[in-house]
Amino acid sequence: MTDTTRRTISETNGARMAKNRILEDVADLTGTARRAIGDTAHKAADFATDMADEAVTRGRQAAKAVVHEVREHPVRSLAIGAAVGVLVAAILMRPRQR
């Protein structure tokens, strides 16, 4: 076997070893990325659930407050409702500018 052949075989073996190390590193990075993405997705889902629960709770509180105000001050509530209705109608009825 000549020196050139030995060198070529050695270089080929070295290239294979480097390729295998790169493949292992990529596999490790892929696993790490998958775990990180999974953790982030779970955290985002938990956060969204918490925010939705908070929105429902605050919506119920607001509805209770409105019902209380209407029962305590029916005439004022009617006047406010009428004023809002007139304002919405005025906005909807105005001519559109192009």
Secondary structure, 3 states (H helix, E strand, C coil): CCHHHHHHHHHHHHHHHHHHHHHHHHHHHHHHHHHHHHHHHHHHHHHHHHHHHHHHHHHHHHHHHHHHHHHHCHHHHHHHHHHHHHHHHHHHHCCCCC
